Amino acid sequence: MNTRETKVQKQGWVPKKERIWVIVAIIIAASIMLWELKGLLQLSLHSRQFEHTFKGFGSNARIALFFVLAYYVLLRVIRLRMLKGQGKVKKWLSTLLRFARRWHTPAAIIAIAFIILHTVAVFMHGFKFDFNNISGLLSLLVLLPVPISGIFRYQRRDRKWHLRSGVAFAILFLIHSFL
């Protein structure tokens, strides 16, 4: 076993420098879920306010997911050949990329909390077999392996499954959100 594998095995599930922000994001996500589930139980299930509430959860999840996906977009843009001689642009993009990388996991955890709230509220309101609900259910099923493979990504054991399942989720999520 070489030194790199030993170092990966000795660290916890999440690297030490990101651990505090992941824990804070988990606490925030759990607080949001508990608070909003309590609020959902107090609303009338078939009122307009309930419908706006679960659509609001979806909108909040969409905003957080666009931030999460921005990391991959910036990573792709910074590798473009068009930017070969553009030092200032690449420096600005690398600053944005570092910011997006640092907040990728905490924003994803909070987005998953909003997605769970959105899903629970839709099932409470009444699930209908239409295109929008089926596409949302499919994107939820594809989302399930993303955080698990993300944990393996930290340990360099995911074999690009985090990226692949994330891209599949992003496509289904965009279909669900905008069609």
N, C-alpha and C positions, 0 to 999 in steps of 0.2 A: 504494500500500500504506500503510495507516495505522499508527500507532505500536503499537497492540495486536497486529496481525499480525506486525510486525517483531519485537516482544518474544517472541512465541510461537515464531517461527522461529529466533531466536538461542539460546533455551534448549535444553538437551538433551532427550532423550526423557522424562525424569522431572524435575520441578521441583527446584531445588537444595535447598530446605528438606526435601524428602522423600527425596532421593537416598541419604543415608547409611542410613536405615532400610530402604529397598528393597534396597540392597546387602547389609546385614546379614541381612535375611530370605532373600535368595537364597543366601547362604553357609550359613545355618542349614538351609534346605531341602535344599541339595545335600549337606550333611553327614548329615542325617537319611536321605536317600535312599541314599547310599553305605553307611552303617552298617547300615541295615535290609535292603538288598538282599544284603549280605554275610551277614547273619543268616538271611535267607530261603533262601539257597543251602545253608546248613548243616543246615536242618531236613528231616525226612522229609516228602515232599509230601502224603501222605494220612494224616498223624497228626492227632490232636485238637489238639495244640499248634500246628500249622500253621494249622488252621482258626481257632483263637482269635487267632492272630497277624494274619491278614488281616482278621478282623472288628474287631480292635483298631485297625487302620489306618483302617477305615471310621468307627469311633467317634471317633477323634481328628479325622478330617476333618470329621465332623458338628459337633463342638464348635467348631472353628475357623470353619466356615461359618456357624454361628449367630451368632458374633461379627461376621463380615463382613456378614451380612444385617441385623444390628442397626442399622447405620448408616442403611439405607433405612427401617426401621421408625421409628426416632427422628425422621428427617427428616419422615416423614408425620405422626407424632403431634404434632410441634411446630407444624405448620401447621393443626391442627384448630381449628375455631371455638369449641369448648367451652373452650379454654384462653385465650380472648381477655382476660379480666380476671384471670387467674391468673399474676401476676408472678413469685412465688417458684417455682412449678412450672415455668414456662417458663425461668427462669434455671437451675434444676437440670437440666432437660432439655437446655438449650443446652450446659452443661458436659459432660454425657454425650455429646452429639452431637459436640462438638469432639474428645473422647477417641476415640470410635468412628471419626471421620473420619481421625484421625491414624494409627490402627492398622488401618484397612480394607485397605490394600494389602499391608502386611507379613503380616497374618494370612491374606489370600487366597493369597499366595505359598506360605506354609507349608501351607495347606489343600490346595493343588494338589499339593504334594509327597506328602501323605498319600493323596490320591486316586490319584495315579500308582502309589504303592506298593500300594494296595488293588487296583487294576486288574491290575497285574502278578502279584500273589499269587493272584488269582482265576483268571487264565489259567494259572498254574503248577499250581494245584490241580485244575483241570478246569472248563471253561466248559460249563454245561448250558443248553439253551434253555428256561428257565422264566421266569416273570413277573419275578422279582427280578433275574435277570441281564440280561434284555432291558431292563428299566427303567433299570438301572444303566448299560448301554451307551448307551442313548439320552441319558441325562443327561450322560454323558461327551462324547458328540458335540456336544451343545448347549453344553457348557462350553468347547469349543475356541475359539470366537470371543470369549469374554468377556475374557481377558487381552489379546488383540490389540486389541479395541475399547477396552479400558481405557487402553492406551498412546495411542491416538488421542484418548481423552477428555482426557488431559493437555494435548493440543495443540488442544483444542476443535474437533476434526474428526469426531467420531464420530456426530453426528446422532442421539443417544439410542440407538445400537445397544448400548452397554455396558449400559444399564439394561434394554432389551428382552430381550437375550439372557440377562442375569442373572436376570430374573424368570422366563423360560422354564426356565432351569436350576434355579432355586429350586423351582419347581413339580415338575419331574421328579425332583429330588433328594429332595424330601419324599415323593413317591410311592415312590421306591426305598427310602428309609429306614424308612418307617413302615407300608408295606403288605406 
